[in-house]
Amino acid sequence: MPVSKTFPTVGLIADGPTTGMFLAPAKALGIELLCFESTDAVLRNAQKCDVVSIIQNTASPTIAKALEANGVPVRPSSSAITFVRDRFDSRVDQDFHICVMVARSPHGQATTWAPTEIFKTDGKWVMSVSPATHLSAELREKAQKLALDFSAESVAIGVIAVEMSVKDEEVFIVNVDMHPQSSGNWTVDGAITNQYEQHLRAILDLPLGDPAMSAKFVVTGNFYCGHKPNMYRPYLHLMARTPALKFHQYDNNSQPGELMGHLTLAGDDLPKLIEEIEHALEYMQGDIDE
């Protein structure tokens, strides 16, 4: 007899690049994705979904409330999304900036990945190092507990990104995104279970996967549209120079300064990883040519 389809359907309210990151783990898990970029589309098709997840900051809690009113489970819920609105102020007085990604299921199972240190240039997120090397073991544990406690307090379901300032051996939450975000993109190439698979597991109340790192260090760089007229040509040079380098293009519109994708490199030699990512970013953006 043919096997009946009993796997769930997940609706995603997300932009194109984010949706693309969910495709592989959803297919591997046998989950059907319905992807929406507009409110009207999700409201028309919500009844086809077993659960809907909002993966963008611009979506109003009103959308979640409208879906919930129609009996559609939304994870995270409208109340969780509202909980984080206007709760935090950025601390400019900081030694460095980290992010802790947390996953939490409806039954309260929760996991965290290693804290990630974020580096910015001219206000743009350009590089991350996982695990955050400037954190002591004690402070790393404190940051992870702070993130876990916040996820429980907000009753978050799914993956959330808890950004923190670190100053004088203290950690302060400065921002929370109630969904996977770029600070956790290193997990795609550097963790046993990446943030996108974990989010699907969490919102469907499946047992969560192992968040352990699969390498000693992972360095990730965001590249932006720069002076390179053809962002495909650098592949020949970069792939030959650094075969372990992983590429993730977002297929954006190539407007100057627009985020175009990210690069990831995992290994044991952190200074070398940083050097290779910095070179790759300069080459992809046209800052250097060889």
C-alpha positions in Angstrom: 0.0 0.0 0.0 1.2 3.6 -0.7 2.4 5.5 2.4 0.0 8.3 3.2 1.3 11.8 3.6 1.3 12.6 7.3 4.1 15.2 7.3 3.1 18.7 8.3 2.9 21.9 6.2 4.7 25.0 7.5 3.9 28.5 6.3 6.8 31.0 6.3 6.4 34.7 6.2 9.9 35.6 5.1 12.0 37.3 2.4 13.4 35.4 -0.5 17.0 34.9 0.8 15.7 33.7 4.2 13.2 31.3 2.6 16.1 29.8 0.6 17.9 28.9 3.8 14.9 26.8 4.9 14.5 24.8 1.7 17.2 22.1 2.3 16.3 21.3 5.9 12.6 21.3 5.2 13.1 18.8 2.3 15.3 16.6 4.4 12.7 16.5 7.1 9.9 15.8 4.7 8.1 19.1 5.6 6.2 21.0 3.0 6.9 24.8 3.0 4.4 27.4 1.8 6.4 30.7 1.5 4.7 34.1 1.7 6.1 37.6 1.2 2.8 39.4 1.6 0.1 39.6 4.3 -2.7 39.0 1.8 -1.1 35.8 0.5 -0.6 34.2 4.0 -4.2 35.1 5.1 -5.6 33.5 1.9 -3.6 30.3 2.4 -3.2 30.0 6.1 -5.7 27.1 6.5 -3.4 24.9 4.4 -0.7 25.2 7.1 -0.3 23.2 10.3 1.7 26.1 11.7 2.9 29.5 10.5 6.1 31.2 11.4 7.0 34.9 10.9 10.7 35.3 10.0 11.1 39.0 9.6 11.3 42.1 11.9 8.9 44.2 9.8 5.9 42.0 10.2 3.4 43.4 12.7 2.0 41.3 15.6 -1.4 42.2 13.9 -0.7 39.5 11.3 0.0 36.9 13.9 -3.2 37.9 15.8 -5.3 37.6 12.6 -4.0 34.1 12.0 -4.5 33.1 15.5 -8.1 34.4 15.4 -8.7 32.0 12.5 -7.4 29.1 14.5 -3.9 28.9 12.8 -1.0 28.2 15.2 1.6 30.9 14.9 5.1 30.3 16.4 6.4 32.5 17.8 3.0 33.7 18.9 1.7 37.3 18.7 2.2 37.7 22.4 5.8 36.6 22.2 6.4 39.0 19.3 4.8 41.8 21.2 6.8 41.0 24.4 10.1 42.1 22.8 8.9 45.3 21.2 10.6 48.4 22.7 12.2 46.5 25.5 15.9 47.2 24.8 18.2 50.0 24.1 21.6 49.5 22.4 24.6 50.1 24.6 27.3 52.0 22.7 29.6 51.7 25.7 30.8 48.2 25.3 33.9 46.1 25.0 32.4 43.9 22.3 29.1 42.6 20.9 27.9 39.0 21.0 24.8 37.0 20.0 23.4 33.8 21.5 21.0 31.8 19.4 18.4 29.9 21.4 15.8 27.3 20.3 12.8 26.5 22.4 9.9 24.1 21.7 6.3 24.2 23.0 7.1 21.6 25.6 9.9 23.8 26.9 12.9 21.9 25.6 15.6 24.5 24.9 19.1 24.5 23.5 21.7 27.2 22.7 24.6 27.4 20.3 28.0 28.7 21.2 28.0 32.5 21.6 29.1 34.4 18.5 31.2 37.6 18.5 30.0 40.2 16.0 32.3 42.7 14.2 30.9 45.7 12.4 32.5 48.3 10.1 30.7 51.6 9.5 27.6 50.2 11.2 27.5 47.1 8.9 27.8 43.5 10.2 30.9 42.2 8.4 32.2 39.3 10.4 31.5 36.9 13.2 33.7 34.5 15.1 32.2 31.4 16.9 32.7 30.7 19.7 33.3 34.3 20.9 37.0 34.2 21.8 36.9 37.1 24.2 34.5 35.4 26.6 35.7 33.5 29.6 34.1 30.1 30.2 32.2 31.7 33.1 30.9 34.6 31.1 30.0 32.3 28.2 27.8 30.2 30.5 26.3 33.4 31.9 25.4 34.7 28.5 23.8 31.4 27.5 21.8 31.3 30.7 20.6 34.9 30.2 19.4 34.0 26.6 17.7 30.8 27.8 16.0 32.7 30.6 14.7 35.3 28.2 13.4 32.7 25.8 11.4 31.2 28.7 10.2 34.5 30.0 8.9 35.5 26.6 7.5 32.1 25.9 9.3 32.1 22.6 8.7 29.1 20.3 11.4 28.5 17.6 14.8 30.0 17.2 15.5 33.5 18.5 18.6 35.7 18.4 19.6 37.4 21.7 22.1 40.1 21.1 24.2 41.3 24.0 26.8 44.0 24.9 29.7 42.9 27.0 31.3 45.4 29.3 33.6 44.8 32.3 32.8 41.1 32.6 29.0 41.8 32.5 26.5 41.0 29.7 23.5 43.0 28.8 20.7 42.1 26.4 20.4 44.9 23.8 18.2 43.4 21.2 16.2 40.2 20.4 15.0 39.0 17.1 12.2 36.4 17.5 13.4 34.3 14.6 16.6 33.0 13.0 18.9 35.8 11.8 22.3 36.4 10.2 24.3 36.0 13.5 23.3 32.3 13.4 24.2 31.7 9.8 27.5 30.1 10.8 25.6 27.1 12.1 24.8 26.0 8.5 28.4 25.0 8.0 29.7 24.8 11.5 27.1 23.1 13.8 25.7 19.6 13.9 22.2 21.1 13.7 21.8 24.5 12.0 19.4 27.2 13.1 17.0 26.7 10.2 16.5 23.0 10.8 16.3 23.6 14.5 13.6 26.3 14.0 11.5 23.8 12.0 11.9 21.2 14.7 11.0 23.7 17.4 7.9 25.1 15.9 6.6 21.6 15.1 7.5 20.4 18.7 9.9 17.8 17.4 12.8 16.8 19.7 15.6 19.4 19.1 18.8 18.6 17.4 22.4 18.7 18.7 23.7 22.3 18.6 27.3 21.4 19.1 30.0 22.9 16.9 31.4 20.6 14.2 34.7 22.5 14.2 36.9 24.3 16.8 36.2 27.7 15.2 33.9 29.1 12.6 34.4 32.5 10.9 31.6 34.0 8.8 31.8 37.2 6.7 28.9 39.2 5.1 29.8 40.6 1.6 28.1 43.6 0.1 27.7 44.8 -3.4 30.8 46.7 -4.2 33.0 47.4 -7.2 33.0 43.9 -8.7 30.8 43.9 -11.8 30.5 40.1 -11.8 30.3 38.4 -8.4 30.6 35.0 -10.0 34.1 35.5 -11.4 35.8 35.6 -8.0 34.8 31.9 -7.4 37.7 30.6 -9.6 40.3 32.4 -7.5 38.7 31.9 -4.1 37.8 28.2 -4.5 41.3 27.4 -5.8 42.9 29.4 -2.9 40.7 28.1 -0.1 38.8 24.9 -1.0 37.1 24.7 2.4 35.4 28.1 1.9 31.6 27.9 1.8 29.6 30.4 -0.3 26.0 31.5 0.2 24.6 33.9 -2.4 21.3 35.6 -1.7 20.4 36.5 -5.3 19.7 40.1 -4.4 19.4 43.1 -6.8 23.1 44.1 -6.8 22.5 47.7 -5.6 25.6 49.4 -4.2 26.0 48.6 -0.6 23.3 45.8 -0.6 24.0 42.7 1.4 24.7 40.0 -1.3 25.5 36.9 0.8 27.9 35.4 3.3 31.0 33.2 3.4 31.9 30.7 6.0 35.2 28.9 6.9 35.6 26.4 9.7 38.8 25.0 11.2 41.3 25.0 14.1 43.6 27.9 13.2 41.6 31.0 14.0 44.1 33.7 12.7 44.3 31.9 9.4 40.5 31.6 9.2 40.1 35.3 9.8 42.8 36.1 7.2 41.1 34.0 4.6 37.6 35.4 5.2 38.9 39.0 5.1 40.7 38.3 1.8 37.5 36.6 0.4 35.4 39.6 1.4 37.8 42.1 -0.2 37.9 40.0 -3.4 34.1 39.5 -3.6 33.5 43.2 -3.1 36.1 44.3 -5.6 38.4 46.0 -3.0 41.3 44.0 -4.3 41.9 42.1 -7.6 44.6 39.5 -8.4 
